Amino acid sequence: MQSHTGELEYRSVTVETLPVLIETYYQVWPQKTLYHDCLEKPFHPEDVANVSWLIYHHGDLVGIVGVYSFDPDESGYDSGRSIWMDHFAILPNFRRQGFGRQVIHDVINYCQNLKKPKYFRLDTVYYAGRPALALYDQVMTLREDYTAEDTLDKCQHYLIYSYSLDGSPIQPWNNRRLDLGDSDNDLIIK
């Protein structure tokens, strides 16, 4: 994937660079679980709808991002019409410099070039004053509440954001199950 401004370099996570992704993930989210699917992406480089990148700016690691799609036997599958953003983070020293907006636009461009999915989506947790939400509200087209799962932390407010990749009207997610709180898919590596 190429940046639209050329300032950022996206390096696909490989088996060799997977430890960098894991270390960066836990640097940003020390209490969060790293999902098994994220760890398998480097072993299937041919799968362009399930990929992770390390993001560099002038040789410095500034963040991580990935995309994924659901398989037909998983909750969240919608006939391949959606591709989802995965583990997006800009490291603290590089925040508030425009990198987050650039990354989202670059990932959307990448997904548009796949020409298969109609919608780019992401799920996230809401809390007042969270800077990422202001960015998502500006870039993404549709914001929905997500309450479909009993296993989700009831103290948190979850959101689904959507963006049309082909310019057609967005079909809302309509609170369909995603298995976000399904601990059977978790693999903790520290």
Disulfide bonds with the S-S distance in Angstrom:
none
